[in-house]
Amino acid sequence: MTATLPRVLPSPDGKPVPPPGTAEAFRAFARDLAAGRRPWTAEAAQFITAQFDQFAAHWDTTRATGRDDPVRDALARGGPMPQGPCLELGSGTGLFTPILTGAFPRVVSVVSTVA
């Protein structure tokens, strides 16, 4: 059973909206991959890499605006967070890394690449 949580924080004003069908196509791809309905092949990896490479230079300023709001909110609320290092898996463009370095004494960020 798959559940989708409702959006709690609204998107910021002026946030670009992806072209019709783009976000849905990527979500369907990811769901099929996670459920084992689609194999992860070299061709699929090259396709996804090319898509991300196309947007990488301007992603954080034009497409990812507001994506850090939930992380900032969670860290501001505090809670039972360990005082040790933080491991950031799949750091991508590093959007969240500066936020995490402000909350943890040491942050190790790992990005996955396709050779």
DRENVEX-394507 format. One record per residue: residue number from 1; x, z, y of N, C-alpha, C in turn. Coordinates in steps of 0.02 Angstrom, whole numbers. Layout:
+------+--------+--------+--------+--------+--------+--------+--------+--------+--------+
| resi |   n_px |   n_pz |   n_py |  ca_px |  ca_pz |  ca_py |   c_px |   c_pz |   c_py |
+------+--------+--------+--------+--------+--------+--------+--------+--------+--------+
|  NUM |      X |      Z |      Y |      X |      Z |      Y |      X |      Z |      Y |
...
+------+--------+--------+--------+--------+--------+--------+--------+--------+--------+
***
This chain:
+------+--------+--------+--------+--------+--------+--------+--------+--------+--------+
| resi |   n_px |   n_pz |   n_py |  ca_px |  ca_pz |  ca_py |   c_px |   c_pz |   c_py |
+------+--------+--------+--------+--------+--------+--------+--------+--------+--------+
|    1 |     42 |      0 |    -59 |      0 |      0 |      0 |     44 |      0 |     62 |
|    2 |     29 |    -43 |    108 |     67 |    -48 |    170 |     24 |    -24 |    228 |
|    3 |     53 |     17 |    270 |     16 |     41 |    329 |     56 |     23 |    391 |
|    4 |     22 |      4 |    443 |     54 |    -10 |    507 |     32 |     43 |    556 |
|    5 |     80 |     77 |    585 |     63 |    129 |    634 |     44 |     96 |    700 |
|    6 |     -4 |    125 |    734 |    -23 |     98 |    799 |     31 |    110 |    851 |
|    7 |     34 |     66 |    900 |     82 |     75 |    954 |     59 |    133 |    997 |
|    8 |    105 |    179 |   1010 |     89 |    238 |   1050 |    111 |    226 |   1122 |
|    9 |    172 |    201 |   1130 |    198 |    187 |   1197 |    183 |    114 |   1214 |
|   10 |    155 |    102 |   1272 |    142 |     32 |   1290 |    206 |     -5 |   1306 |
|   11 |    205 |    -71 |   1299 |    263 |   -111 |   1318 |    271 |   -107 |   1394 |
|   12 |    333 |   -109 |   1418 |    342 |   -107 |   1490 |    313 |   -168 |   1525 |
|   13 |    294 |   -159 |   1587 |    268 |   -215 |   1626 |    321 |   -270 |   1629 |
|   14 |    299 |   -332 |   1621 |    344 |   -389 |   1626 |    384 |   -402 |   1563 |
|   15 |    372 |   -365 |   1510 |    409 |   -377 |   1448 |    391 |   -445 |   1421 |
|   16 |    441 |   -486 |   1406 |    426 |   -553 |   1379 |    391 |   -548 |   1312 |
|   17 |    346 |   -593 |   1301 |    310 |   -596 |   1238 |    339 |   -655 |   1198 |
|   18 |    353 |   -645 |   1133 |    381 |   -700 |   1095 |    331 |   -758 |   1090 |
|   19 |    356 |   -818 |   1078 |    310 |   -875 |   1070 |    260 |   -861 |   1014 |
|   20 |    200 |   -888 |   1020 |    149 |   -876 |    969 |    175 |   -891 |    899 |
|   21 |    164 |   -845 |    854 |    184 |   -855 |    785 |    254 |   -832 |    767 |
|   22 |    298 |   -825 |    817 |    368 |   -807 |    802 |    373 |   -737 |    772 |
|   23 |    346 |   -688 |    807 |    351 |   -619 |    782 |    316 |   -612 |    715 |
|   24 |    259 |   -644 |    708 |    222 |   -640 |    645 |    261 |   -671 |    588 |
|   25 |    295 |   -727 |    601 |    335 |   -760 |    549 |    392 |   -716 |    527 |
|   26 |    426 |   -684 |    573 |    481 |   -640 |    555 |    456 |   -578 |    517 |
|   27 |    399 |   -550 |    538 |    372 |   -493 |    503 |    353 |   -511 |    431 |
|   28 |    322 |   -570 |    423 |    303 |   -593 |    356 |    365 |   -603 |    313 |
|   29 |    417 |   -632 |    342 |    480 |   -643 |    306 |    508 |   -575 |    283 |
|   30 |    510 |   -526 |    328 |    538 |   -460 |    311 |    496 |   -425 |    259 |
|   31 |    430 |   -429 |    265 |    386 |   -398 |    215 |    396 |   -429 |    146 |
|   32 |    399 |   -496 |    144 |    409 |   -531 |     80 |    476 |   -513 |     49 |
|   33 |    527 |   -508 |     91 |    594 |   -490 |     68 |    594 |   -419 |     39 |
|   34 |    565 |   -372 |     77 |    564 |   -302 |     55 |    523 |   -293 |     -9 |
|   35 |    470 |   -331 |    -17 |    426 |   -325 |    -75 |    451 |   -364 |   -135 |
|   36 |    506 |   -401 |   -127 |    533 |   -439 |   -183 |    498 |   -505 |   -195 |
|   37 |    456 |   -526 |   -148 |    421 |   -591 |   -155 |    464 |   -649 |   -130 |
|   38 |    518 |   -634 |    -96 |    563 |   -685 |    -70 |    635 |   -663 |    -86 |
|   39 |    674 |   -707 |   -114 |    744 |   -688 |   -128 |    787 |   -693 |    -65 |
|   40 |    838 |   -652 |    -62 |    886 |   -656 |     -7 |    940 |   -704 |    -30 |
|   41 |    937 |   -763 |     -3 |    985 |   -816 |    -22 |   1034 |   -828 |     34 |
|   42 |   1086 |   -866 |     19 |   1135 |   -884 |     70 |   1101 |   -925 |    125 |
|   43 |   1054 |   -967 |    107 |   1018 |  -1008 |    157 |    975 |   -964 |    202 |
|   44 |    942 |   -914 |    173 |    901 |   -869 |    213 |    945 |   -829 |    261 |
|   45 |   1002 |   -806 |    236 |   1049 |   -768 |    278 |   1074 |   -810 |    336 |
|   46 |   1091 |   -873 |    322 |   1115 |   -917 |    375 |   1061 |   -931 |    427 |
|   47 |    999 |   -939 |    404 |    943 |   -951 |    449 |    933 |   -891 |    496 |
|   48 |    931 |   -831 |    467 |    920 |   -770 |    507 |    979 |   -760 |    555 |
|   49 |   1040 |   -770 |    531 |   1099 |   -763 |    574 |   1095 |   -811 |    633 |
|   50 |   1076 |   -873 |    621 |   1071 |   -922 |    675 |   1018 |   -902 |    726 |
|   51 |    962 |   -875 |    701 |    909 |   -853 |    747 |    934 |   -797 |    792 |
|   52 |    967 |   -747 |    763 |    991 |   -691 |    802 |   1048 |   -713 |    848 |
|   53 |   1092 |   -756 |    826 |   1146 |   -780 |    868 |   1119 |   -816 |    930 |
|   54 |   1065 |   -851 |    921 |   1034 |   -888 |    977 |   1012 |   -841 |   1033 |
|   55 |    988 |   -783 |   1015 |    961 |   -736 |   1065 |   1009 |   -680 |   1085 |
|   56 |   1065 |   -672 |   1049 |   1107 |   -613 |   1057 |   1132 |   -601 |   1128 |
|   57 |   1153 |   -652 |   1163 |   1184 |   -644 |   1228 |   1137 |   -611 |   1279 |
|   58 |   1072 |   -624 |   1273 |   1025 |   -598 |   1323 |    971 |   -554 |   1292 |
|   59 |    977 |   -536 |   1229 |    925 |   -499 |   1194 |    908 |   -433 |   1228 |
|   60 |    958 |   -392 |   1241 |    945 |   -325 |   1268 |    912 |   -326 |   1337 |
|   61 |    926 |   -376 |   1377 |    898 |   -377 |   1444 |    833 |   -415 |   1449 |
|   62 |    819 |   -460 |   1402 |    758 |   -499 |   1408 |    706 |   -487 |   1354 |
|   63 |    728 |   -466 |   1295 |    681 |   -458 |   1240 |    673 |   -386 |   1216 |
|   64 |    724 |   -346 |   1224 |    723 |   -279 |   1195 |    705 |   -225 |   1246 |
|   65 |    681 |   -246 |   1304 |    665 |   -197 |   1356 |    612 |   -148 |   1330 |
|   66 |    626 |    -84 |   1339 |    578 |    -33 |   1317 |    586 |    -12 |   1245 |
|   67 |    627 |    -47 |   1206 |    634 |    -29 |   1136 |    668 |     38 |   1127 |
|   68 |    705 |     60 |   1177 |    740 |    123 |   1170 |    697 |    183 |   1191 |
|   69 |    638 |    171 |   1217 |    595 |    226 |   1240 |    580 |    277 |   1184 |
|   70 |    561 |    256 |   1123 |    547 |    306 |   1071 |    608 |    348 |   1053 |
|   71 |    667 |    317 |   1052 |    728 |    354 |   1036 |    744 |    404 |   1091 |
|   72 |    739 |    382 |   1153 |    750 |    428 |   1210 |    701 |    486 |   1208 |
|   73 |    638 |    471 |   1193 |    586 |    522 |   1190 |    602 |    572 |   1134 |
|   74 |    619 |    548 |   1075 |    634 |    593 |   1019 |    693 |    637 |   1033 |
|   75 |    746 |    609 |   1063 |    805 |    649 |   1078 |    791 |    700 |   1134 |
|   76 |    749 |    681 |   1181 |    732 |    726 |   1236 |    691 |    785 |   1210 |
|   77 |    651 |    774 |   1160 |    610 |    828 |   1132 |    652 |    878 |   1092 |
|   78 |    710 |    856 |   1070 |    753 |    900 |   1031 |    727 |    908 |    960 |
|   79 |    736 |    967 |    933 |    713 |    979 |    865 |    770 |    994 |    819 |
|   80 |    757 |    992 |    755 |    808 |   1010 |    706 |    859 |    955 |    694 |
|   81 |    897 |    938 |    745 |    949 |    887 |    737 |   1015 |    921 |    722 |
|   82 |   1052 |    895 |    673 |   1116 |    925 |    657 |   1165 |    918 |    715 |
|   83 |   1213 |    963 |    717 |   1263 |    961 |    770 |   1323 |    918 |    751 |
|   84 |   1322 |    890 |    692 |   1378 |    849 |    668 |   1373 |    778 |    691 |
|   85 |   1410 |    733 |    658 |   1411 |    663 |    678 |   1346 |    627 |    663 |
|   86 |   1336 |    571 |    696 |   1277 |    529 |    686 |   1300 |    462 |    658 |
|   87 |   1267 |    439 |    605 |   1282 |    373 |    577 |   1225 |    326 |    596 |
|   88 |   1242 |    276 |    635 |   1193 |    226 |    658 |   1202 |    164 |    614 |
|   89 |   1155 |    153 |    569 |   1159 |     94 |    525 |   1122 |     36 |    555 |
|   90 |   1150 |    -23 |    552 |   1117 |    -82 |    579 |   1114 |    -80 |    655 |
|   91 |   1170 |    -65 |    687 |   1171 |    -55 |    759 |   1159 |   -118 |    800 |
|   92 |   1163 |   -176 |    769 |   1147 |   -239 |    803 |   1187 |   -248 |    867 |
|   93 |   1152 |   -254 |    923 |   1185 |   -265 |    987 |   1212 |   -201 |   1017 |
|   94 |   1200 |   -144 |    986 |   1223 |    -80 |   1012 |   1177 |    -50 |   1065 |
|   95 |   1116 |    -72 |   1067 |   1068 |    -48 |   1117 |   1060 |     28 |   1116 |
|   96 |   1057 |     57 |   1056 |   1045 |    129 |   1050 |   1109 |    171 |   1050 |
|   97 |   1167 |    140 |   1040 |   1230 |    177 |   1033 |   1244 |    222 |   1093 |
|   98 |   1239 |    199 |   1155 |   1253 |    245 |   1212 |   1204 |    304 |   1214 |
|   99 |   1143 |    292 |   1194 |   1093 |    347 |   1194 |   1114 |    399 |   1142 |
|  100 |   1135 |    376 |   1084 |   1155 |    422 |   1031 |   1219 |    460 |   1049 |
|  101 |   1265 |    426 |   1083 |   1327 |    461 |   1101 |   1315 |    517 |   1152 |
|  102 |   1260 |    512 |   1188 |   1241 |    566 |   1234 |   1211 |    625 |   1199 |
|  103 |   1190 |    617 |   1136 |   1156 |    670 |   1100 |   1197 |    700 |   1043 |
|  104 |   1246 |    663 |   1019 |   1286 |    685 |    962 |   1360 |    687 |    981 |
|  105 |   1398 |    733 |    951 |   1469 |    737 |    968 |   1510 |    677 |    945 |
|  106 |   1487 |    643 |    893 |   1522 |    583 |    868 |   1471 |    536 |    839 |
|  107 |   1477 |    472 |    856 |   1431 |    421 |    830 |   1473 |    366 |    797 |
|  108 |   1454 |    351 |    736 |   1485 |    295 |    700 |   1431 |    242 |    693 |
|  109 |   1441 |    184 |    724 |   1393 |    130 |    722 |   1417 |     75 |    676 |
|  110 |   1372 |     53 |    633 |   1389 |      1 |    584 |   1341 |    -57 |    594 |
|  111 |   1369 |   -117 |    600 |   1328 |   -176 |    605 |   1343 |   -219 |    544 |
|  112 |   1292 |   -249 |    516 |   1300 |   -292 |    458 |   1310 |   -363 |    482 |
|  113 |   1358 |   -398 |    451 |   1369 |   -468 |    468 |   1367 |   -509 |    404 |
|  114 |   1351 |   -571 |    413 |   1350 |   -618 |    357 |   1411 |   -662 |    362 |
|  115 |   1450 |   -663 |    310 |   1511 |   -703 |    311 |   1497 |   -775 |    295 |
+------+--------+--------+--------+--------+--------+--------+--------+--------+--------+
***
